[in-house]
Amino acid sequence: MTNPNPTAVNTMLDDVVSPLRFRGPAARTNTIWLRISALLILVISAVLLIVSFLNYSNYRKNFLQLNLSRYLVVANDLRQTVEAGLDVGLDPAANTRLLPTMQELAKQQSGTRYIAIVPAHGEIIGQGAIGPGAAPDWQTRMQNVDTYWQVSRPDSLEIGMPIRNNFNLKIAAVVIGYDRVAIEDAMSAMRRKLMVDTLQMLAAAVLVIIVGVKIITRQLGDELAAIGEVIDRVLTDAQPPLLPESEMDPKLADDINMFANLSHRTLRALRTEGES
């Protein structure tokens, strides 16, 4: 049985151990640092986005409800004026207090586009930009609700509140339209503010994460660099490389040194056998 060619054996061993050679210590340390930083940044970004979305959703809901409540109060005040006239026998068309009251309410509430009293039968008593053909729609809605209705128009948000006489019959309705564009602009401004605040907080968080992870992983990186250097030298040094116990836990250092020593001896034995 012929001995194998020493050159061929050494070449085969080099082919086997070459893929085991590690990258440099700095590359290993930077990889750990960057991966941990990227993971934390991703988590913090997701948390900030979720919090911002929930804050905006809560603001939008409360802001719309606040405006609705404000105009419901106005509509209720106007309804009471109409009902007070009904108590003394005045129909809405004959109540001279209605138009001045609507004008005063429109001045007090900024963003009011129109205020109207819609009789079940008859002409609208109104103030502001009331669109053509509004009366039939309002009269239909009035008959189909008990408390109030709310409608979103292209340029306004609208509420309507039916008015009942002493016999509990719906004889009219109060309708108020308020500026939709102004409300959407206010919500857009809040959305932009939350976005800017989120980006600022994220930038600060990224800076803190990068610096903090770098400080925290420095010792771990140094230990991994030392271990990697020992493992790299197993393949090339004439003498078994040893890891100083002062650089890490003594038990771990002993285990690494034992592994390096056994690996070095095994590799040298294989090379010696191939050369003999």
C-alpha angles and dihedrals in degrees: 000000000000123000116245119257107269091218091052091048093050091046090051091050091049090051090052098047099037094080088051094063109112128223118258120288093251092054092050093049093047092049092056092044094048095045094050091045092049092049093050092045090051092050094046091047092052091048093049092048092050092047092048092049092050091047092051093046090050092047092049092050094047094043093052091045091049092054091045092051092048094054093042087060090051091048091049092051090051092046090054089053090054093046091049088056091048090054090062094041100264117139115213091255090056096044105104092191094065102077096045089046092052091048091051093048091049090054093048095049111059113213095034109144099181144350122198143173108216115197118210085241123016143036126328119255102211151159123205138010103342112174123231116265093024096122099069092048093049093046090052093048091047091060093049101053134064103196113013143316130225125204133179112222126188093260103015147036112232136202128185131192123191120231120217130199127222090281091056092249121142106244101160145348138229112230124189126181120194131189113281095184093059091051093048090048090053091050091047090052090052091047091053092047092051090048093051092046090049092051091048092049090046092051090051091046092050091052093048092045094050094048094040095048090046091055095043096047096043094093093042090049092050091050093049090047090053092048091047092050091052092049091048091051092051087074097048114022122097091218126047108267117233131205115227109241090219091071096064146349109328094227092052091046090052091051093049092047091049091050092047092048094050092045092048092049093047093050092047091048091053092049092047092049091049092051094048 
